[in-house]
Amino acid sequence: MSIYNMNNSLLYSSLDNVVRQGLSLMNNSLTESRYQLWEDFSKEMIQSATNGTGYNLYANYLSLLLTVRTANLTPYQKLNHCLKYLLEVMKAL
């Protein structure tokens, strides 16, 4: 397996984990503090998976988070935007 394939595999697995955690929150009463915990978790996972790979995903994700944070959105809407973005990235991998 090439380094590129290993990086993609790690990234895909990390994104899958983040998305699954986010989807599980959609079934519960999602508060701003619970959303914030998921957001922090997602940032750590994505930063770790993209560290040293040359992917701009982490910077792009931070930009998305800033956008949803400054918009007047509910925690469900914020989570929905993040999950849609991450699912699109996973499709591209």
Helices and strands as residue ranges (DSSP letters): H 3-26, H 32-50, H 57-70, H 75-92
